[in-house]
Amino acid sequence: MPLSTTTLRAIALSIAALVTIGGLACSGGGGGGTISLQGAGATFPNPLYQKWMSEYGKANANIKIDYQSIGSGGGIKQIQAQTVDFGASDAPMTDDDLKGAPAPIIHIPTVLGAVVLTYNLPEATKPLRFSPDVIADIFLGKITKWNDARLAADNPGVSLPAKDITVVHRAEASGTSFVFTDYLAKVSAEWKTKVGADKSPKWPVGQGGKGNEGVTGQIKQQPNTIGYVELAYAVQNKLPVAQIKNKTGNFVDPTIDAVTAAAAGTIASTPADLRVSITNADGATSYPISSYTYLLVYQDQKDATKGKALIDFLWWGIHDGEKFAKDLQYAPLPDELVKRTEAKINSITSGGKPLR
């Protein structure tokens, strides 16, 4: 028996309603469905961020956060292009970077970490020591042998081989590279003049690896190599890390306390936008190649629902998320920076209206 016009209309309206509800559930923005956030950028904090996504997801089943570890340069480009909900970089965005975005972006510091010198030298049975000028000259290509007299002077009693040093550096735009070259530019006038501090420096010597992962892999596979990576990558791969002579002349291990000490002396002078360099910091116990790492977000969020989900995650990160930092070789934010970062998160709006 044919269905009446009224019945057919009721069925059509029911289907339309179901489609609408389904669309809301799948969109990142509405109803009781899943809200999806996408981030990309720095490899430096990736081990911690993956932990954060996992733990936050357990407590917030309706929030799906994905983070792609592509390097700080990529993170900055993607947040400028608005193809992600948040970017990530160890190198603060420059004034030109910020001008290249269609709207104001703010920096949310998350944790601190150490950029370490790691190496593959089977003959070295204890951690090697490096003075700042020696590091600069290795990466300038002026010191080319492991048994160079200046390297030997830093390491009395260590039998260094007469083998060529192979330098490994990052291949792409990298916040880790920025932190490392920012340090070298402060301790070596020649480095500052010839190369400078940059996410994509023109390396005088060496071979490139993609991401902290790629540099770590190349060093692990090739004897006589040296390179720079975030501490977590060296620890995870059981590679040695060097002691580095700091500003006061002490050789310092890249411990969490030493990274925290590097930040301590700079908090009072940290600018309102929280963009700051803490390399070559003062302090007898400071590790000299330390850095904050940042999440990059738009001050005004286009989508209020996604914006609220994002700031809730950021708030969780600088509070509950900090407890995961030390186990993964990162230093939690100092209390004063947490307070200042809270104010930054509270300043995020959607359509000019506060989201918290």
Beta strands, then each sheet from edge to edge (+ up, - down):
strand 1: 35-41
strand 2: 63-69
strand 3: 86-89
strand 4: 105-120
strand 5: 129-130
strand 6: 166-170
strand 7: 207-209
strand 8: 225-230
strand 9: 243-245
strand 10: 251-252
strand 11: 290-298
strand 12: 331-332
strand 13: 349-350
strand 14: 353-354
sheet 1: 2+ 1+ 3+ 11- 4+ 8- 6- 7-
sheet 2: 2+ 1+ 3+ 11- 4+ 12-
sheet 3: 5+ 9+ 10-
sheet 4: 13+ 14-
end
